[in-house]
Amino acid sequence: MEFFLPGSTPETRDSVYAQIRAHIAQELDADLSARRIRSLSYTHNGKKFDAEVGELESGGEGIVVAILFDQSRSLYLVCTPDRGIIRGGPILVGGHDVYAVSDFDQ
């Protein structure tokens, strides 16, 4: 699947994505990989969760806008409007809790 960002146009998606990355990197002192992650499946407290860009996060946290990976801590950062984009911090998912991940097409 080709990379997209909910709420952006093909003309603005790269600049909006860069702004999200810069904001998260600064807020969390994160070393973000260049990967463009499309979806993530993980467990938390014995429950399974799914996060896919453009879809509702299965834990009820809103539409997933972006999924980033902090390579310095092996930590996935799931961003929704209320978790990392407009306010608050992203959903933090440890790499050891992830059982499936897929990237957008290059």
C-alpha positions as CSV (number, residue, x, y, z in Angstrom):
1,M,0.0,0.0,0.0
2,E,1.2,3.5,-0.9
3,F,2.1,5.8,2.0
4,F,-0.7,8.2,3.1
5,L,-1.5,10.3,6.1
6,P,-5.1,10.7,7.3
7,G,-6.2,14.3,6.9
8,S,-3.5,15.3,4.5
9,T,-3.3,15.6,0.7
10,P,-0.7,14.0,-1.5
11,E,0.9,17.4,-1.7
12,T,1.1,18.0,2.0
13,R,1.6,14.5,3.5
14,D,5.4,14.5,3.5
15,S,5.7,17.9,5.2
16,V,3.0,17.0,7.8
17,Y,4.7,13.6,8.4
18,A,8.0,15.4,8.9
19,Q,6.4,17.8,11.4
20,I,4.9,14.9,13.4
21,R,8.3,13.1,13.4
22,A,10.1,16.3,14.6
23,H,7.5,16.9,17.3
24,I,7.7,13.3,18.6
25,A,11.5,13.1,18.4
26,Q,11.8,16.3,20.4
27,E,9.2,15.5,23.0
28,L,10.5,12.0,23.7
29,D,14.2,12.5,22.8
30,A,13.6,9.7,20.3
31,D,15.9,8.3,17.6
32,L,13.3,7.6,15.0
33,S,13.9,5.2,12.2
34,A,13.1,6.2,8.6
35,R,10.6,3.3,8.3
36,R,7.0,4.3,7.3
37,I,5.0,1.8,9.3
38,R,1.5,1.0,8.2
39,S,0.2,-1.4,10.9
40,L,1.1,-3.0,14.1
41,S,-0.4,-5.9,16.2
42,Y,0.7,-6.2,19.8
43,T,-0.2,-7.5,23.2
44,H,-0.6,-5.4,26.4
45,N,-1.6,-6.9,29.7
46,G,-2.6,-10.2,28.0
47,K,-4.9,-8.5,25.5
48,K,-4.4,-8.1,21.7
49,F,-4.4,-4.7,20.0
50,D,-4.2,-3.5,16.5
51,A,-3.1,-0.2,15.1
52,E,-3.3,0.7,11.4
53,V,-2.8,4.1,9.8
54,G,-6.2,5.5,8.8
55,E,-8.2,3.1,11.1
56,L,-9.5,3.3,14.6
57,E,-6.9,2.0,17.1
58,S,-8.5,-1.1,18.7
59,G,-8.1,0.2,22.2
60,G,-10.4,3.1,21.5
61,E,-7.8,5.8,21.3
62,G,-9.0,7.2,18.0
63,I,-7.8,7.2,14.4
64,V,-4.2,6.2,13.9
65,V,-2.4,9.0,12.1
66,A,1.2,7.6,12.2
67,I,3.2,4.8,13.7
68,L,6.9,5.6,14.4
69,F,9.7,3.5,15.7
70,D,12.3,4.7,18.2
71,Q,15.2,2.5,17.4
72,S,17.2,3.6,20.4
73,R,14.7,2.0,22.8
74,S,13.0,-0.6,20.5
75,L,9.8,1.3,21.1
76,Y,6.9,1.8,18.7
77,L,5.0,5.1,19.0
78,V,1.3,5.0,17.9
79,C,0.0,8.5,17.2
80,T,-3.6,9.5,17.2
81,P,-5.0,13.0,17.5
82,D,-5.3,12.8,21.3
83,R,-2.2,10.6,21.7
84,G,0.8,12.5,20.3
85,I,-0.6,14.7,17.5
86,I,-2.7,17.4,19.1
87,R,-2.1,16.7,22.7
88,G,-0.7,14.1,25.0
89,G,1.9,11.5,24.3
90,P,1.7,8.6,21.8
91,I,0.8,5.1,22.7
92,L,4.0,3.4,23.7
93,V,4.5,-0.2,22.5
94,G,7.6,-2.2,23.4
95,G,9.2,-4.1,20.5
96,H,8.9,-7.3,22.6
97,D,5.1,-6.9,22.7
98,V,4.8,-6.7,18.9
99,Y,3.8,-9.9,17.0
100,A,3.1,-8.4,13.6
101,V,4.2,-5.2,11.8
102,S,4.0,-4.1,8.2
103,D,5.4,-1.1,6.4
104,F,4.0,1.0,3.6
105,D,5.4,0.2,0.1
106,Q,8.7,2.0,-0.7
